């Protein structure tokens, strides 16, 4: 097989929107993601100038010329000719005089930057929480042991006071354990899990809320840390109930056009959609940071834990909230035991 044909075969499976152009700027190939972004088929693009689909045309040709000289060049000032959607383009010379062009939607770039800032801040706060939680936990255990010993030496009238002390110590311990769940984890042990069975189990609690499941039956069992991932789903479920939702929809699907770090395969999307109270605008951008909450008595740890769990699995989480419609979507690498084995 020639080098040109090999590059076309590999090109089809790239996890980003990508096109291959010749030295004149004419399109030789466009993978399925590029076709979806430009809303046209490869057949209609082949042989036509890239500038017919992406503008400004002059700048497209200038970037291509630079790439042909051996440079890898990027620019975020491009847009689609049909709907003027903003894009960043990345040009790189391939074998011969072919140039590959990667398209990154501006919205995706901004989202990635926001996610990166959010992760960095969350990790910094988490590490502070971990240090303080560990320092508290050891003396707290000693205090509980001493209080338990004291309870065995008191009469019934004094025992009630000590039992209340034990109750308050356990309440503090529970809060400290909550802090420890937010911190960065080592690689977690995965096992194959039916995501649909897990969702069903999490949402089977008897409630007056109407629950609907819209599942993609083609999704196989995937590699997860079941206990940790259950916790993330339970936190999302509890959030929807606390927001006074009357209708909750769980959806699963294969997500096209989503790129996850260090993963080149398929991506599964798990969404919980509810009609509860809107998340206040002033906290939406900081929603996944530890201790940020819109609830009067909330700890602000639930969604931070969701984000941490999803990160442990190599994915990302996105929230959208407006009146009577709030959704959380978890994007995960679709990894199976067979694929890993």
Secondary structure, 3 states (H helix, E strand, C coil): CCHHHHHHHHHHCCCCCEEEECCCCEEEEECHHHHHHHCCCHHHHCCCEHHHCEECHHHHHHHHHHHHCCCCEEEEEEEECCCCCEEEEEEEECCCCCEEEEEEEHHHHHHHHHHHHHHHHHHHHHHHHHHHHHHHHHHHHHHHHHHHHHHCCCCHHHHHHHHHHHHHHHHHHHHHHHHHHHCCCCCCCCEEECHHHHHHHHCCCCCCCEEEEECCCCCCCEEECHHHHHHHHHHHHHHHHHCCCCEEEEEEEECCCCCECCECCCEEEEEEEECCCCCCHHHHCCCCCCCCCCCCCCCCCHHHHHHHHHHHCCCEEEEEEECCEEEEEEEEECCCHHHHC
